[in-house]
Each structure stands twice: as structure tokens, then as C-alpha cells.
């Protein structure tokens, strides 16, 4: 009897295992709880795998080739709450609306609206998305995470200029960059440098501390950007900084550290032995009567003073593993009527190329107070950045370390002479050109000051009058020095250029809004506004030659050759 019972149990469990293994295909339908209609394009994904499908026009789906160890399937759709269900041959899935997504706020024009009632094309990135990336420029966090937004950075230097395109590049000769608004105030985002062809101007956006940003809204289409007029031809990026919340003081300390490296690439360069072999074969082919392979190889060894074994990797010599440091502390709170947010930040990012790094010191204070029918506040920030760069001339200059390391130097050329001095038989030896004591200098210091006081009066019945003043000041001090290791600098006994500039923008904005909701679902919003803007720009430039010593690079020590100034 026991044997029969044991055999019966064994057969029963075997039957269950076989039945479970037979679920190799899942079919079903996905509908919305709100209107009981099928959901088109819902994602159906086997948990822990890349196997999935989407629903058709009738909300139906078929999912085949299900792995034997699969147990769960995830059904999701934008604006709906995702569901995780056990795998069965047939699934009838009902998705509920995600109220958090529908109530998400979109900052557009001179106000805000709920995402559920917004009819334009816009995307919102919150602080979680922004803080997940480590880069001096907060726009890097949007790269690859927001549809329709493209960012091109042609150099590895921290803080260097970058181009942002919304829905592609909209012009060939005219401007292509979007309008940036921070806390309702237009900000200067134009790069400024002694010459744009050097391609290493500092990006003003890198002076915004990512830790201070609450959200970034990208407005894409004409409906969303029309209120800004022609300034918004390339889209609008609205930045909202953090504000204080009601309650006791909250202190946040954020520390990020890491390393930066060159991204993996498929470039394969010849080593010294391969290079010598190619050179020798070239000599033989150029004059076979004069050279044999052995004599050609002997000439190569003699010309380069090469021992036949030593290999010099120039690209490895000019690159490094950079160290990234980002420290931020913030204080926020409020007592019901007054709310505040204050922060201090320090960023130090080393580039992957020698002599490239950026330091940034930032501070912010946002204060808001309200009493009965009026509201007053201000947002203010200060940032100081110091960037050391390398030449990025687009005119074919060999002072670019990557150009000289790959086109001028060969694996046969030693870095140094036998006495320890730099090997200057190579024009633009990148190790010499970027020597910390006597090499080239490409330094840019910038300051950004933002001050945005505002005052609002609530007249009741949805009428709100608001006036705000925005002051944005951006200053640049750029110093370039061509050393004796640089061919252009050597011919002038050292050449230095000091470039200073400042852009100040003052914007005064007045708006009268009427917001009214009736029947708890119909919204009316009317705005009457006026805005005036004043902008001042100036620059000055000094150039000099004939420096007294290699290690004395200040322009005050040389003979000034040129001085210019400009103001509008």
C-alpha cells in the first residue's frame, strides 16, 4: 500500500512539472480600467530577460519562446501603473492610471500646468535623473534619457563647450542652441572666448550646480514655446531650482567620487617593431636598387637611434585616469510662512588628457515668504570656475596633444633625451608642450551671478499679479600662453594673450494671471504679460611676446604687442 501511494504521489508531481513546462506561449489582452478600452503599444516583458512584445491595435498580444525558468511577466504603459503577474497561458490584464504621473507639473511659459492638461510637447527630468550622472554640465544627464534631445561634445575637457539640439539641428548658418530659463529668468548660455576656432571655450551651463536643480523641462514644439517668440526657435529648456519645504531644518550632505577614463575604442596602432617594418619596406619600394630590407632597417635604427626593442606609446603617455570629486551641502526648511534653501558646492574634475581639469565653487540661497495676500522671495546664486584646457584648434594645429601624439610622434621616438630633457627633435612634443612648469597654458576663469527677486499679489478669485527682476552676469578671464616648446611660441620667445569679457542681462517681467476651475475638471487660464530686457557686453584683449624666462609666463612681464577693446 505504501509503495502504491508513493508511486501515485510521484506521478502526480511529475504531471505538475510537465504541465508547467508546457507554458511556452502566453496570449492575452490589456485594457484600461478608466474607460475599459484596449491599450495599444503596452509593453509585455518576461521578468529578468529581454524577451517581450507590445500589444496590437486591439490590445492583444502573443508572447512565445518563453524560457523554462521564467515565472513572471511585467506589463507596463506610460501613464499607467505597471503590473507583475505569474505566467499563464492566457492573461487578461487591467491597468490603472498612474495619478503621480498625471499630476506631474510641467513648467512652461511664465507659469506651470499639470501634465495631464498640457497639450504641447515637453519632457520633464527630475532631480533623481540629474543626480544619477557625474559631469560638470547637468545637460549630460539628459543625454540618452530624453527623446528628441541631442548633446554633442567634441572634446573630453571638463566644462568645455557643448552643443544641444532639440529635435535636430534647425539651421545651417543661424543659431541652433535653445533658450535657457532658470527660475523664470533668461540666462546667458553663449560661450565666449578669444577665438571660437580653438573649440575649448568654457560652457556657462557648467556653472550651474546639478545638486541645486529640482527639475529640467524641455519644451519642444511651437505650442509650448510660442510665448517666448523668436528666442524659442530652437526650443526652450526651463530649469527649476530647489526650494525650502515646511518643517525643521533639513541638512543634506552629498559626496561623490570616481574616476574618468577614455571610452573603449577599436583603434589599433602599430607598435615600434611594426612601424619600423613598414618604414623599411617603404624605403625598399622607393629605391630597390639602393636598399635591401636589412640595410633599410639598419638606416631606420640609426635615424631614430632605436635599439630594435624599445616601444613608445605616445597616446598612453598623454592620457590618464582622471579623478572626480563633487561635494555638496544644503540646508532647507520653513516655518509655514517663510521657506529657505541654501547650499554650498565644490567640484573638481580631472580630464583624461594631461593638463585638463576643472574646479568649480558654487553657492545658492533661495528664500520665499508669504503673508495673507502677498508673496515675496528671491533666488540668488554665485559660481566661480577655473578650467585648465589643452589646445583644440580646428585649424590643424599640432599643439593639440592628441594630434601630435598620433600624427607627429612615432613609437620609435623616445619621450626624453638621454640627459632627461624633452625630445625636441619631434615638433610639438606633447609632453613638453604641456609641461606644468614651462609648457603651454590654456586657462579660463569664469564667474556667474544670478539674482532674481520677485513679488506677487493675490487679489482673490484666481487673479494673481506678479513682478520679477532677473539679473544675470557672466564674466570670463582667459589666458593663453604659447611656450618655447610650441613652434609658434618659440619664434616669438613666448607668446601670451589675455582676454577678458563680461555679459550682463537684466530682465523685468510683469504678469497678471487668472486661474479658474469649474465643475472640478474644467480649467481656465488667462495671462497678460509684459517683459523688458537690457543687455550689456564688453571685451578687451592684450597680446605680448618676448618673455624673460621660460617659467615666468605672466603677460605683465612681456612686451605688449596688441591691445583691443569692444563694447555694446
Phi, psi and omega in degrees: 000317179296322180293321179294318180296318178297318180295321179295317178296319179298316179295323181295313178292325177295322179295319178297316181297319180293319181296320179293320181293341182282352178281081180257353180216136179240131174238158180177188181219145180240125180232163180267135179292329187293316183234002178062026179258153179294147179260120180269130176086014176292144181272132176237112189229134175286124185300134178082004180226176174259009181277125181191180179204180176231156181285152180272193185296339178262008181078007183268156178212156174225127183237113181248183180053047181281126179301151183296330183268004180287138182233332186234153174231139183249125178248127184215156176202145182300130180085001180238156176281127180291153178231144178241116188236156174291147179287126177222160179301325179229136180227126172248110191249134175244123180256138178264154177292142177269101184296332179294321179290319182293329181271002179299140185266134174251121177274113185220142180060230181252025180202198180228158177210159177285147180297329182291337180252359182278130184256352180273182178261114181208153174229145182239131174244124181273180183297329180297317179295318183293319184281354179282347179252152179241097178203152181297328181262120182297338181295339177298333180291337180274347182292121179081356181243357181224119182297140177085358181248123181236137179234127179245122177237112188273004182216158181271001185289132177296133177082359182285163185300149178215151180256134178244128179239132176253117184058041175089171180279119190268354183208154178266313184255334182272182180293148182235359185268146183286169175272134180252130179238124178242116183053043178082001184245125175298137181238154178285124179237008181281131176286148181222128181205171182299325172205134184290338184291343178287342172059035180219027177293150180286142179269118180303333180294336179289351177272000177265123181284120181301327182294343181268356186268130176274317180200157174233123179249127179254115178265127192249313189264176183296326181297322183279331189254357188302327185295340180268356177069212185294339179298336185260021182301332181253018180098169180228136175244114185257122182253126177246122181272167185288148178238161178287151178246153181296137180134184180293162180302133179244124182251125177242130175241121183239124180235125177234133176222148180186192183226150178240137180225164174292135180297149178304137179223165182256019177286133178233110182265153177291144172273184184298316181297317179293321179295314179298321179296317178295317179297316181296316178296324178295318178296318180297316181292330181285328181208078184296338179284333183270325187241139161258169180299321182292318180290325178294319179294323178296322179294318180300314181297323181288315182297322183261001183052046186259135183274359178093352182232327186294138180234133182244113180266096185290323180295323177291328183290330184263359179246166184203173170267111183281152180253130183248129178226133179217116182238129180220138174227136182225152178232128181215154179169189180179160181245019180105316179257328182238131180232146184218154173216124179228145182209155173228141182218149175221128179235135176222111184234122176268138177279172181280344177262148179301147177066027176233121178197170180213137173239139179223133176244127185224154177212147180214145174219116175246125184227137179217135178222148182222150178207115180052256189260002179231160182221132181226147178188175173206150174240124181223145180210156177219139178217137176235125181237146179227111184243126170257125187237179171237161184299132176235035183303132178268007180265017178086020183289132178279359175287348170292121186299326180289325178292312182293326182290332183257334184250333182261315182270152177237163178297352178271342185274124178287154178292320187232159171282173182296332180275004178093352178282164181293145177282096183269005173291344174265123177295135179060047173305112188297330178292325178283317182300327182249031172296135185295330184268319188232012182266191180294155176233128174227085187244137178228127175244133180229151173231137177233126178237125176239130176224124187221080174279150179211158182216132183229142178238129178259109181276356183088165180056030174088001181267124181227126176254129182226136173233138182217149178238126180245124178240120179236119180237128181230117182244145182230135171230109184244130178235124177245135178224124175262118187275182178291341177280348177264130186304320179293322179289323182296323181291339180252008183060039183095133181226129181233148179223125176251124181236125179236143178205162177208137176237123178239127179236126177243125182236128178244121186236134177230129180224145172238116184248143171236117181242125182215137178237129177231152185058020175063011179212351178254127184244135176238130180225122179232135181227135173242124187222159176217139179218136177234144184223138177234133184227135178230135180222138173214155173212161177213151184217137177231137178229142182212161180225180177061067177278145186290321183223156181297325185265004177248098192250007180288138185291342180288347183266358185247178177274118181288126182259329184212142175215127180224158176213158183205142179210141174224000000 
